[in-house]
């Protein structure tokens, strides 16, 4: 039976990844999803993993904005793609994810392990049939999307959230409060070592 909890135990089981501050630094940071076109141009990327909430739709939303649909459709002929999201595996949430999948015919990976667990990313890589270095992870969260993907050597893109007002406070807003200074600290330490 799927884990129906909204509590992400994998976050705590993978604190060692989070405490390795270099894992917090994305390869790229963009203000909107449209920015991935420039990153992909001339790259060796063959596959893209997208986070769902705040990357593709506002948190809890089901309708992908038209400009994001157009962008992803323009990339589909060249890149293999899937969705990977930390969502509770309840019947209504699964229906929501299926509704999102159907808009672009992109499969969502249902993993028992949640980001930042490397197991969740390995499942997505297996589905895509892609190597980490030729795969891009695009997400809005440092502590889940970026740290987990960096651990496995994926190209990472941190995108600004679509609509922060839709974030649940304890699950997303509060952790985001810590992500910003943690990312700044990581960049400062990385820069001083260079």
C-alpha positions in Angstrom: 0.0 0.0 0.0 1.3 3.5 -0.9 2.4 5.9 1.8 -0.5 8.4 2.2 1.2 10.7 4.6 2.1 14.3 3.7 5.1 14.0 6.1 8.3 13.5 4.1 10.4 11.0 6.1 12.8 10.8 3.2 13.8 14.4 3.9 15.1 13.4 7.3 16.6 10.1 6.1 18.7 12.1 3.6 19.9 14.9 5.9 23.4 13.9 5.1 22.7 15.1 1.5 21.3 18.3 2.7 24.2 19.0 5.1 26.6 18.6 2.2 26.2 22.3 1.2 27.6 21.9 -2.4 24.5 19.8 -3.2 22.4 22.9 -2.6 23.9 24.8 -5.5 22.0 24.5 -8.8 23.8 24.4 -12.1 21.4 27.1 -13.3 18.8 29.4 -11.8 16.0 30.9 -13.8 13.0 33.2 -13.2 10.6 31.3 -15.4 10.4 27.9 -17.0 10.9 29.6 -20.4 14.6 30.0 -19.4 15.3 26.3 -19.9 15.3 26.8 -23.7 18.6 28.7 -23.5 20.1 26.2 -21.1 19.2 23.3 -23.4 20.6 24.9 -26.5 23.9 23.3 -27.4 23.8 21.0 -24.3 24.2 17.2 -24.2 20.9 16.9 -22.3 18.6 14.1 -23.7 16.0 13.9 -20.9 14.2 16.3 -18.5 12.6 15.5 -15.2 10.1 18.2 -14.1 8.8 18.8 -10.6 5.0 19.5 -10.7 3.9 21.8 -7.9 5.1 25.4 -8.4 7.2 24.3 -11.5 4.4 23.2 -13.9 1.3 24.3 -12.0 0.7 26.4 -8.9 0.6 24.3 -5.7 -2.4 22.0 -5.8 -3.4 23.1 -9.2 -4.5 20.9 -12.1 -4.4 23.1 -15.1 -1.0 23.7 -16.7 -0.7 27.3 -17.9 -0.9 27.6 -21.7 2.6 29.2 -22.0 4.1 26.2 -20.1 2.2 23.7 -22.2 3.5 25.4 -25.4 7.0 25.4 -24.1 7.0 21.7 -23.1 5.3 20.7 -26.4 8.0 22.5 -28.3 10.6 20.4 -26.4 8.9 17.0 -26.6 10.2 16.0 -30.0 13.8 16.3 -28.9 13.8 15.3 -25.2 12.4 12.4 -23.2 10.4 13.7 -20.2 8.7 12.7 -17.0 7.3 14.4 -13.9 8.6 13.6 -10.4 6.8 15.1 -7.4 6.5 14.6 -3.7 2.8 14.2 -3.3 0.8 12.1 -0.9 -0.4 9.0 -2.7 -4.1 9.5 -1.9 -6.8 8.7 -4.4 -7.7 12.4 -5.0 -4.0 13.4 -5.4 -3.4 10.5 -7.8 -6.4 11.7 -9.9 -5.0 15.2 -9.9 -1.6 14.0 -11.1 -3.3 11.9 -13.8 -5.2 15.0 -15.0 -1.8 16.9 -15.2 -0.2 14.0 -17.1 -3.0 13.9 -19.6 -2.5 17.5 -20.7 0.9 16.9 -22.1 1.0 13.0 -22.3 4.0 13.0 -19.9 4.2 10.2 -17.3 4.5 11.0 -13.6 6.7 8.8 -11.6 5.1 7.4 -8.5 7.9 6.6 -6.1 7.6 5.3 -2.6 10.7 7.3 -1.8 10.4 11.0 -1.9 12.8 13.7 -3.0 15.6 14.3 -2.0 16.0 10.6 -1.8 18.3 9.4 -4.7 16.0 6.4 -5.0 13.2 8.7 -6.4 15.6 10.2 -9.0 16.9 6.7 -10.0 13.4 5.6 -10.7 12.9 8.6 -13.0 16.2 7.9 -14.7 15.3 4.3 -15.2 11.9 5.3 -16.7 13.7 7.7 -19.1 16.5 5.4 -19.9 18.9 8.2 -19.4 22.3 8.8 -17.7 22.4 11.4 -14.9 24.9 13.7 -16.8 22.5 13.8 -19.8 19.4 14.4 -17.7 18.2 17.8 -16.4 16.1 18.2 -13.2 13.9 21.3 -13.2 12.3 22.3 -9.9 11.5 25.1 -7.5 12.8 23.6 -4.3 16.5 23.6 -3.2 16.0 21.1 -0.3 14.2 18.4 -2.5 14.7 19.0 -6.2 18.2 20.4 -6.4 19.9 18.5 -3.5 18.6 15.1 -4.6 19.4 15.6 -8.3 22.9 17.0 -7.6 23.7 14.0 -5.4 23.3 11.8 -8.5 25.1 14.2 -10.9 22.0 15.4 -12.9 22.1 18.9 -14.4 20.0 21.0 -12.1 17.8 24.0 -12.8 16.2 26.0 -9.9 13.1 27.9 -11.2 11.2 30.5 -9.4 7.9 29.2 -8.0 4.8 30.0 -10.1 2.7 31.3 -7.3 4.1 31.3 -3.7 0.7 32.3 -2.3 -0.6 28.8 -3.0 2.2 27.1 -0.9 1.0 25.3 2.2 2.8 27.0 5.2 4.4 24.1 7.1 5.1 21.9 4.1 6.6 24.5 1.7 6.6 28.1 2.9 8.5 27.5 6.1 11.2 25.3 4.4 11.5 27.9 1.6 12.4 30.5 4.4 15.5 28.4 5.1 16.4 27.6 1.5 17.2 31.1 0.5 20.0 31.7 3.1 21.2 28.1 2.7 21.7 28.6 -1.0 23.4 31.9 -0.4 25.8 30.3 2.1 26.5 27.5 -0.3 27.4 29.9 -3.1 29.5 31.9 -0.7 31.5 28.9 0.4 31.8 27.5 -3.1 33.0 30.9 -4.4 35.6 31.3 -1.5 37.0 27.8 -2.4 37.4 28.7 -6.0 
